[in-house]
């Protein structure tokens, strides 16, 4: 699990809680029209940009990416890039479209 995501969520909840505890009313933080505009607009824009099958497939993937910490090694990307450049020089750029390796 990604610690930065958990810390961010905890920090956000703490800030809102402290704002409420300073004497503000909780209802000013609950704005249904604003919430619907933000969440609904984001979902609508996503559906406009991407096919419906991709939208629903990507939701679990996005949640997993947000909460799981998968270490990515920069050296692996560098090795792959060098390999692809060498292949492109020998066989041309079109050869990269056929297979990733």
VENDAQUI-V210534 format. One record per residue. OMEGA is omega as a letter, one per 40 degrees, with the letter a starting at -180 (NA if undefined). BURIAL is 1 if it has 24 or more other ideal C-beta (glycine too) atoms within 12 Angstrom, else 0. Layout:
<<OMEGA	BURIAL> <OMEGA	BURIAL>>
This chain:
<<a	0> <a	0> <a	0> <i	0> <i	0> <i	0> <i	0> <i	0> <i	0> <i	0> <i	0> <i	0> <i	0> <a	0> <i	0> <i	0> <i	0> <i	0> <i	0> <a	0> <i	0> <i	0> <i	0> <i	0> <a	0> <a	0> <i	0> <i	0> <a	0> <a	0> <a	0> <i	0> <i	0> <i	0> <i	0> <i	0> <a	0> <a	0> <i	0> <i	0> <i	0> <i	0> <i	0> <i	0> <i	0> <i	0> <i	0> <a	0> <a	0> <i	0> <a	0> <i	0> <i	0> <a	0> <a	0> <i	0> <a	0> <a	0> <i	0> <i	0> <i	0> <i	0> <i	0> <a	0> <a	0> <a	0> <i	0> <a	0> <i	0> <a	0> <i	0> <a	0> <i	0> <a	0> <i	0> <i	0> <i	0> <i	0> <i	0> <i	0> <i	0> <i	0> <i	0> <i	0> <i	0> <i	0> <a	0> <i	0> <a	0> <a	0> <a	0> <a	0> <a	0> <a	0> <i	0> <a	0> <a	0> <a	0> <i	0> <i	0> <NA	0>>
